[in-house]
Amino acid sequence: MSEDPYKGLREKLEDLTWPSVYLFKFIVPTDNQKLAQAEALFDATVAQVELRKSKSGKFVSISAKEMMLSVDAVIERYEEATKIPGLMAL
C-alpha cells in the first residue's frame, strides 16, 4: 500500500483551526483550457482569485483564498487540481 502523498500537508493543516481561510497557489501553462479548469476549482462567488502572467508569458500563477471547512476539503481540492495537465501546486 502506498503512502499518502499529502501526509506532510495534512499534518501541517491539522495544526490549524477549521473552518479557516486557506490560500491556494498554483502555476499553470498559459493555455485557455487549462486556465479555465484551474479557475473552475474555486467558487467564483466566494473565493478571491488572482491571476498573474509570468514575464515570459508561458505560465500563469493563480492565488486563491477561500473559506475551507476542513483539512479534508483542502486535500480534496489539491487532488482535483492534480487532474489538470501541467498544473503545479506550490
GUTOR-437374 format. One record per residue (C-alpha): residue in one letter; x, y, z; residue number from 1. Coordinates in nm, 3 decimals. Example, Ala and Ser with C-alpha at 12.3 -4.5 7.8 and 13.67 -1.06 7.14 Angstrom:
# residues 2
{timi A,{1.230,-0.450,0.780},1}
{timi S,{1.367,-0.106,0.714},2}
***
This chain:
# residues 90
{timi M,{0.000,0.000,0.000},1}
{timi S,{0.144,0.338,-0.098},2}
{timi E,{0.191,0.624,0.143},3}
{timi D,{-0.045,0.923,0.136},4}
{timi P,{0.123,1.186,-0.088},5}
{timi Y,{-0.048,1.456,0.118},6}
{timi K,{0.069,1.324,0.457},7}
{timi G,{0.304,1.617,0.529},8}
{timi L,{0.049,1.875,0.419},9}
{timi R,{-0.225,1.702,0.617},10}
{timi E,{-0.011,1.713,0.934},11}
{timi K,{0.056,2.087,0.891},12}
{timi L,{-0.310,2.161,0.821},13}
{timi E,{-0.426,1.968,1.127},14}
{timi D,{-0.244,2.226,1.343},15}
{timi L,{-0.482,2.496,1.217},16}
{timi T,{-0.832,2.576,1.339},17}
{timi W,{-1.111,2.483,1.098},18}
{timi P,{-1.305,2.629,0.924},19}
{timi S,{-1.038,2.869,0.802},20}
{timi V,{-0.947,3.083,0.503},21}
{timi Y,{-0.687,2.893,0.301},22}
{timi L,{-0.456,3.030,0.032},23}
{timi F,{-0.405,2.801,-0.267},24}
{timi K,{-0.120,2.874,-0.508},25}
{timi F,{-0.082,2.710,-0.846},26}
{timi I,{0.116,2.765,-1.164},27}
{timi V,{-0.045,2.658,-1.490},28}
{timi P,{0.075,2.683,-1.851},29}
{timi T,{-0.078,2.969,-2.047},30}
{timi D,{-0.347,2.765,-2.216},31}
{timi N,{-0.707,2.882,-2.208},32}
{timi Q,{-0.848,2.535,-2.142},33}
{timi K,{-0.608,2.456,-1.855},34}
{timi L,{-0.655,2.802,-1.709},35}
{timi A,{-1.033,2.762,-1.720},36}
{timi Q,{-1.005,2.422,-1.549},37}
{timi A,{-0.789,2.572,-1.275},38}
{timi E,{-1.026,2.865,-1.220},39}
{timi A,{-1.319,2.622,-1.205},40}
{timi L,{-1.164,2.465,-0.894},41}
{timi F,{-1.290,2.767,-0.698},42}
{timi D,{-1.635,2.906,-0.629},43}
{timi A,{-1.621,3.245,-0.802},44}
{timi T,{-1.886,3.388,-0.569},45}
{timi V,{-1.683,3.332,-0.251},46}
{timi A,{-1.319,3.279,-0.348},47}
{timi Q,{-1.077,3.564,-0.412},48}
{timi V,{-0.885,3.455,-0.720},49}
{timi E,{-0.587,3.647,-0.857},50}
{timi L,{-0.413,3.564,-1.185},51}
{timi R,{-0.066,3.683,-1.287},52}
{timi K,{0.117,3.606,-1.610},53}
{timi S,{0.487,3.522,-1.592},54}
{timi K,{0.736,3.759,-1.753},55}
{timi S,{0.785,3.514,-2.039},56}
{timi G,{0.408,3.473,-2.081},57}
{timi K,{0.438,3.092,-2.076},58}
{timi F,{0.274,3.047,-1.736},59}
{timi V,{0.002,3.198,-1.520},60}
{timi S,{0.016,3.195,-1.141},61}
{timi I,{-0.312,3.151,-0.960},62}
{timi S,{-0.358,3.260,-0.599},63}
{timi A,{-0.696,3.185,-0.448},64}
{timi K,{-0.824,3.249,-0.097},65}
{timi E,{-1.131,3.057,0.003},66}
{timi M,{-1.301,2.959,0.328},67}
{timi M,{-1.243,2.589,0.369},68}
{timi L,{-1.435,2.380,0.620},69}
{timi S,{-1.178,2.109,0.695},70}
{timi V,{-0.840,1.958,0.622},71}
{timi D,{-1.010,1.700,0.401},72}
{timi A,{-1.172,1.975,0.193},73}
{timi V,{-0.829,2.129,0.125},74}
{timi I,{-0.678,1.792,0.033},75}
{timi E,{-0.972,1.717,-0.199},76}
{timi R,{-0.912,2.047,-0.379},77}
{timi Y,{-0.546,1.956,-0.434},78}
{timi E,{-0.649,1.612,-0.561},79}
{timi E,{-0.882,1.777,-0.815},80}
{timi A,{-0.603,2.013,-0.920},81}
{timi T,{-0.365,1.726,-0.996},82}
{timi K,{-0.602,1.617,-1.275},83}
{timi I,{-0.513,1.931,-1.475},84}
{timi P,{-0.216,1.854,-1.706},85}
{timi G,{0.083,2.080,-1.646},86}
{timi L,{-0.052,2.237,-1.326},87}
{timi M,{0.198,2.275,-1.042},88}
{timi A,{0.086,2.327,-0.683},89}
{timi L,{0.303,2.548,-0.465},90}
***
